[in-house]
């Protein structure tokens, strides 16, 4: 019996020496991708040995793993048996969707440098001989201990100052931002921070300890603005119809943030009033709607933002319920369709600090791409649409229990990985991308994206389709020709954006040395499948790194570090923007990018 430690999911438990790591993972509720169910035929359950001893690699492992991977101690969980206590790293691509969401972006390697000072102070109670006002008494104590000259006290803090001092027996903790006291509480209070990435479809919220920078909790939820449209253009149009609509769109997000904040605080027995600082990121339209800024100009050429610079504003002015005097910081925007979330992603991935050629792709309903070519940073925005979230696909759904998230063809046999191990009810974006790649490799789909005569292809009501799952008593789960076309449109926008940036620098795609793949959808895709369908350049897999919700990570970095905020401002100033629709021969290049073909190349011109 040995102890097995699975990181970064934080699961640890006992495993027998005759029990594979895949079986052990299942017993410890570590949900590894295993399309073949442990039959040793899919090669998807990759893990990496950090410490300890495992059985020797098998012949099958040597077929599925490259020499470099074997040198780096990568193994297949289904064929690895412990011979001592071991610590295992599970790459995100080997985890099913729910657990990937849990572990993404946990590493914050920056020293806490919050925008406020955390000051503990003991006051002398007033007396008849020294009847100082409570505010003067507080400033006097702060000056005596820290040498701080009197400044301002937020009005809401002033309104609770007297009872707070007395209820705390004159021993308090103050949060001083610049020269303003923005929060006051008992000395036992732990000041917290809130970071949120407001995406077009989803919101990711994080609660942090502002003293040590540790993430205390995180939650994801749907952006309720989706009721006004799946894309930002629809929401811009809705907000422009009336001030009431604009107010409702803002209130929907604020209410959602207040709700998730209350849940995060309840989980650690804290109160939202302990949150003294928040950092919010989102695309430019989301940013403007959140601040109730005019958005009509974002929908009209030349698509300029009302505000590009970073913003600091009282949380209560936005309706956000945190500390009475707490602030919200919003990172700068770059252009009308490249916003603070893109800046946050670049901050988290350190794209600006690399020499050579680096590409960062943040894939979502709207995809932003940045190319850093020897210090020259250029970004583009691509309307990839909601197909990656399962929208506009007949049996499409989001990554939830029952969603088919990975597909593999073995001859004419369909091997499926379903989230939660539940009976399949639909297919999410990563599963659909896998399926199209597998169909292309099996020659059931030609380069133009057309389903061709093949044993897997059937005709139903005059439409070609593929049957994924037969469901007795219910309709089969199928993928139609129309569904494939939806994916082609989404992937074409991304590939064209990459091509435009590369050609702008007079390069070819093979010159790209590293590619970061970020975003809600980017977290879950299989890179090999994305290459097969021509969504990503056909480059060696070791050049790709999936980094999860990097925008959320960037928001957390900016929350706890003033240096990171300054760096974000520099990134926004350095990064130039190009409009995708303005590139030469746009229509021809878009048609080329829509091909289901890994052979698409970019010429130097």
N, C-alpha and C positions, 0 to 999 in steps of 0.2 A: 504494500500500500504506500503510495507516494502522494505528496501535496502538489497540486497543480494550481498555478496562479495565472489567470487570464487577464491581460492588460490590453487596452485601457478601460475595459468594461468593469474591472474591479471585482471579478468573481474568483473565488478561491475555494478549493475543496479537495477531497480525497479521490484517488484514482488507482485502480489495480494495475499491476504491470502487464496483465494480459488484456487490458481495456484500451482501445485506441483513444487518442485525444478527441476525436469526433464524438465518440460515445460519452466520454467524460464531459465534453462541452454541453451535450444535450442534457445530461443529468444536472449540470450546474446552471441550466437556463442561459447558456451562451449560444445564441442562434447563428450558427455558421451556415453559409450558403453551401448546399450540397445537392446539386441537381440530380445526381444519380442515386441519392439516398444512402451513400456509403458503399456503393458497388465498385468503386475505384475506377470509374470510367469518365468522369467529367473534369477532374483536376481543378475544381473551384474552391476547395476548402483550404486555401493556403494560409499557413501560419508561420511565424518566425520564432526560433528558439533564442531566448535572451540569456538564460543560464540553466545549467543542469545538463542531463544526458538523455538522449532519445535513442531508440533503435536505429540501425543503419538504414540509409535511404534504399528504397526498393527499386526494382527495374521500372515499374510504372511511374514512380516519382521522377526518375531520371528522364522519362519521356515528356512529362508535363512541365518540369522545372528546368530553367536554363542553367548553364554552368555558373553564371554569376549569381543566380538566386541560391543555388546550392552552397556556393562559397559564403553567402551571407546568412546561412543557416535557415533558409526557407524550406519548409516541408509541407506535405499534405497531411491534414489532421487525421484523415481516415486510415492512413498507413503508418502513423507514428505512434510508438508505444513508449511510455516513460520507463527509464531505468534508474531514476533518482527523482528527488523533488525538482520540479522545473518551473521556470517562469516563461510564459508565452506571450508574444505580442500578436494581436489579431489585426491585420490591415483592414481599413474600412471596407474595401471591396469584398472581403470575405464575410462581412456581417450582413444580416438581413436589414431591411430599411429601418425598422423601429430602433434597433440597437445602434445603427450608424448615426441616427439622429441624437442619441444619448451621448455619444462619445466625441462628436465632431468639435474641433477647435478648442480642446481643453487646455492646451499648453500656452500659458501666458508668461513669456520670459521677459519681464520688464519690471524694474524696481518701482514700487508705488510712489507716485509723486502727484497726489491729488491737488485739485485747484483750491483747496481750503486747508486751513491749519486746524488741527484737532487739539484744543486747549482745555486742560483740566485745571480748575481753580477753586480755592476755598476763600469765601468772603467772610468778613467780620459783620455780624448782624448790626444794624443801626441801633443807636441808643439815644437817650435824651441829650447826652453829652456830644454825640456825633450823629446827628439826624440826616445823613447823606441820602440823596435819592437813590433808588435801586440801580438806575443806569450808571450814575457816577460811581457807585460802590463797585459795580462790576468792572468798569473800565479801570478803576484804581487798583483792583486786585490783579487784573490782567497786566497792567503796567508793572506792578511790583514783581510779578513772577516772570514775565516774558519780555518786559521792556516795550510793550505795545502802547502806542499813543492812542487816545480816544478816536473812534471813528463813528460809523453809523450802525444802527440796529434796525433790522427789518421791522416794518410796522406790525406785522403779525406776531413777531417775536416780542416786540414791546408790549403788545396787548396781553400776553401771557407771562411776562417777565416777573412781576411781583409774586403771584402765586407759585410760579415755578421755583424761584429762589427759596421761598419758605417751605414748600413741600419737599425740597431736596436738602433741607437743613443747611442751606447756604453753601453746599458743595455741588458744583455743576460742571458739565462739559459743554463747551461752546465750539461751534464751527464758524471760523472766521474766513470769509472769502474776500480776497483783496482787503478792504478795510471795513467790511460789513459783516456783522454777526447775522448769519442766516438761519441758525438753529441753536437751541439751548435745551439741555435735558440733564437728567441725573448722570452722575459720573459713571455709572454702570452701563450706560447706553453704548451700543456699538453702532457707529455711523455706517450706513449702507449706501450703495450706489446702484442705479438702474441703467442697464444698457439695452437698447431695443433696435432691431433691424426690421423696419416696416417694409415688407415686400409687397408687390402687386397682389399676390395671392395669399401669402402667409406672413405672420408676425412671429419673430423669435425674440424672447425677452430673457434677460439674465439679471440675477441679483448678486452683487459683489460686496465683499467686506472691503471697505475703503482703506483700512489700515494695512492689510497685507496683500490686497489684490486678489484674494482667492474667490473663485466663483462658488457661491453658496447654493445656487439653484438655477434652473432654466426651464422654460416652458415654451411650447409652440402652439399657435392657434391660427385660425383662418382670419384673414383681413376682412372684416364685415363690409368694407366698401365694395366688395365683389357684387353685392346686390345692385350696384349702380353700373356694373359692366366689368367684364373680365380683364379689360386692358385699360391703361391710363388715359387713352384718347377718349374712351366713352365717359370716363369720370370727369375729364376736363370739360367735355360738352355738357354733362349734367350740372357741374358746378357753375358753368356760365349761364345757365338758364335762369337762375334766381339766387339771391343772397340766402334764401332759406335752404336751398339745395347745398350750397357751399358750407353752410353752418352744419347741416346734417352729416355731410361727408366727414367734416372735422370731428364732430361729436362721436361718430361711430368708432373712429380709431381711438380717441381719448377714452371713451367708455371701456373699450376692449383693453387698453393699457392699464386703466385703473383696476379692472377686474383681475387681470393676470398678476398685477403688482400685489394685490391683496392676497392672492393665492400663494405667491412666492414667499411673502412675509409670514403668512400663517404656517407654512411648512417648517419654518425655523423659529417659531414663536417670537416673531418680531412684529413691529408696527410700521405701516407705510410712512409715518411721520419720522422714522429713523433714517429715511432715504434723503440725503441732503444734496445729491447731485444726480443728474440723468444725462445720458448721451443718446440721441436718437439719430438714426441714419435711414435713408430711403432714397429712391430715385427723385429726380427734380420735381416731378408732378406730385408725388406723395409728400415731399418736403413742403411744397407750396400749399397744398391742401391742408396739411397739419398746422401750418402757421396762419392760415386764412389769408394767404397772399393771392393776388390776381393770377389766374392761370390761363386766361383766354389766349395770351400771346404765345404760350407754349404749344398751342395747337395750330398756329399760323406761321408760315415761313417768314423769317428765318429761325423760328423756334427758340427765342431767347428767354432765359430765366429772369424773373424780377430781381432776384438776389442771388449772387454767386458766393459771397464771402460767408465765413462762419458766423453763427448767431448764438448769443447768450440771452436767455429770456427767463423771467420768473415762471416757474412751473404752474403757479396758480393762474397766471394770465392765459394759459392754454387749457385750464380745467384739470390739469394733472394733479392728483392728490398724493403729494409726498410731504416733506418737511415744509412748514408754512413759508419759509423764506428761501427754499431750495431753488436751484436753477436747472434749466435744461440747456444743454449745449448741442448745437447741430453743426456737424462738419460742413465744410464748403462744398458747393456744387462745381461742376466743370462746364456743363452745357445744358441745353434744354432737355436732352434725353440721356445725359450722363451725370448722375447726381452724387450725393454724399455717400451712398452705399458703395459706389464704385471706388471712391477715395478710401473708404474704410477697408475694402478688399485689397487695394494696392498697399495700404499701410500694413495690413496683417501679413501679406505674402512677401513684403520687402522687395517688391519688383523694382523699385527705383534704385536699389543698392547693388544690383547685379551688373557685371560687365558682360559684354557679348550680346546675344540676342535672346530675350526672354519674352514669353507670351503668357498673359493671364486672361482666362475666359470665365466669366461669371454667368452661368447658364440659368435662366429662369423664364418667366413669361416674357420679360424683356432681357436680352443678353447684352452685356457690355464686355468689350474686348480691349485689352491694352497691349501694345508692343513696345518694349524697351529695346532699342537697337543702339547699343554702345552709348547709353545716356540720353538718347532722344526718345521721349515717351509720347506715344500717340494713341488715342482711343477712338472707338467707334461704337455705336449702339445699333443693335439688330432686333427687330420686332419678331422674335421667334414664336410668339403666340402661345396659347394654352395647351397645345397638343401634348407637350411633355408632362402636363399634369393630368392627362387622360381626357381632357375636354375635346369635343368634336370627334371623338372616336366612339363608335357605337357601343362597345362594351368597355370603354375606357373608364378609369377611376383613379383616384389618388392613391398614394402608397399607404394603404390601410389593410387590416386583416382581411384575408380573402382575395387580395390583389395578386395576380401573377407578376412576379418581379424579375424573374430570370427564365430564359427559355433556351433549350438546346435540342437540336435534331440529331438523332442517331438513326441514320437511314430515313425511314418514314415514321419513326417513333418520336413522339414529342415528350421531352423531359421538362417538367415544370417545377419551379420553386415558388411556393405560395407563402405570402407573409402570414406568420402565425400558425402555419401548418393547417389552416382552415380549408374547407372546400372552396374551390375557386369561384368567385362571383364576377370577376372582371380582370382587366389587365392595366397595370400602371405604365408610366412612361418608360422606365428602364426595361421592363419586360417586353414592351412593344418594340423598342429599339433592338433588343436582343433578337426578337423574332424576325424582324426585317433583315438583320444581318445573316441569320441562319438560313433564311429563304434565299438570299442572294448567293450564299456559299453552296446551297443545294441546287442552284440553277432553277428554282421555282419562281424567281423574280429576275427580270433582265435589268440591264443597266439604266434603262429609262424609268424603272419603277413599275413596270407592267407585270402583273401576274400572268405566267405563261402556262401552256399545257404541261401538267405535272401531276403525278398521283396525289399530291397533297392539295391541289387546287380543284375546287368544285364551282359549279355555276348554280346560283340560287337567285331566282327572280331576275334572271338576265345579268346578274352581277357576279364576277369572279370573287371567291372568298376562300379563306383557310379556316378549317375547324380546329380550334385549340382543345376544347373540352366538350364532350357530349354530356348533357345533364338530363337524365330521365325525368319526364314530367315537366321540363322547362326547356326554353330555347337553348341551343348550343351557344357557347362563347366562340365568336368568330371574328376574323379580321377581314375586311373587304378591300377591294381596290381603292375605294374612296378613302378609307382609313390610311392606306399607304401614302396616298397623295398628301394628306394632312401632315404626315411626318416629313415628307419631302420638302414641303414649304418651310417647316420649322428648321430643319437641318441646313437647308440651302442658305437661309439668312445668316447662320453662324459661319458656315464655310466661306461665304462671300465676304463677310467682315474680316476674317483672317486673311483671306487673299488680298483684300484691299490694303490692309496695313503692311503686309509683306511687300507688295508691289510698290507701295509708296516709298519704301526704303531701297528699292532696286535689288531686292533679295529674292531667293527662292525658299520654299518652305523647309527644305532640308537644312538650312542654316540656323533654324530655331534650335537653341541648345536645351531649353527647358520650357515646359508648359505647365502652368498651374490651372487646374480645373476646379472651380468653386461654384457655389450656389446650391439651391434646394435640389434641382435636378442633377446638377453636376456631381453631387455627392453620391448618387446611386447608380450612375451609368457604368456599364462595362466599357472600358476604353477600347478594347479590341473590337467590340461591336461597333462603336462609334467610328473607328477607322475603316472597318469593312464597308459601311454605308456611305463613307466619304464625308462625314460630318467633321471629323478631325483629320489633320494631315497624317499620312502614313509614315510615321517616325518610330524609332525604337521605343518600346514601352517604358524603358527606364528614364526617358526624358519627361514623362508625364507624372504629375503628382496631384492627387485629389485632396483638397484641403478643406472640404466641408463648407460650412457657412462662414467664409472668411470675412464677410461684411460684419457679421455679428462679433467675430473675434476682434476686428478693427475697432468696432464701437467700444468693446471692453477695454482695449488698450488705451483709447482716447479718454475713457472714463477715469482711469486710475493714474494717467500720466500726462502732465502738461507738456513734457517733451514730445510725446506722441501727437498731441494736438498741433504743436508747432510743425512737426514733420508732415502732418496731414495738410496743413496750409501750403507747405512747400510743394507737395505732390500736386495739389490742385493748380498751383501756378505753373508748374513745369509741364503738365500734361496738356498737349494740344488735342483738338477734337476735329474729326472730319465727318462730313455728312455722307452716309453710305449711298444715298440716292444720287449723289453728285459725281460719283466716280465715272470715268469714261466707259462707255459700252456696258452700262449697268444691266440692261435687259439680257444681252447675250451672256454676260458673266453669271447672272442669276440662274439662267437656264442651265448653264454648265454645272453650277454648284448644286443644282437639284438632282443631278444624276446619282444613282445608287452605285457609286464606283469609287474605290479607294485610289484609283489612278489619276485623279484630278491633280494637275500640276500648276505651278505659277511661273510664268516666264518673267525674266528681267526685262522691263520696258518702261 
